[in-house]
């Protein structure tokens, strides 16, 4: 099977003096698992390459005949992430979209657990919280189950982050 790419042409934005960074990041966020991004630009976006590498993408750059650039970003596939689930969360596909998001990548224990439990205490039953962590939390899953919440968690494709969806019980 050939690689699937989403294409984003930022040349019109650049030619009008605009800044396409937000458009590029939105396109990256919208990629399906395993999908790549083909970016068309008026220049080689050197600062973007290490940023995308940190986000788990390899890149190849090609100068086109007219002086523009084509940059392809491919997800670096690591081993398939194991999805962990709490009792009762085996099929989280019918859960509502998360109302809240917490980025706790830079937080050191016990701050992630404290912030998650604090946010959950303010939420209504059935609401969902999305949490981004630097690694799988050691004690949070057990504490969530003890409090009657359901959760689903897995490392992202790059192995740099751990993502959790938590549904208030």
Secondary structure, DSSP 4 states (H G I P E B T S, - for coil): -PPPEEEEE-HHHHHTT---HHHHHHHHHTPPTT-EEEEEESS--HHHHHHHHHTTEEEEEEE-TTS-EEEEEEE---SPPPPEE-TT-S-GGGSPPPSEEEE-TTPPTTHHHHHHHHHHHTSPTT-EEEEEESS--SSHHHHHHHTT-EEEEEE-TTSS-EEEEEE--
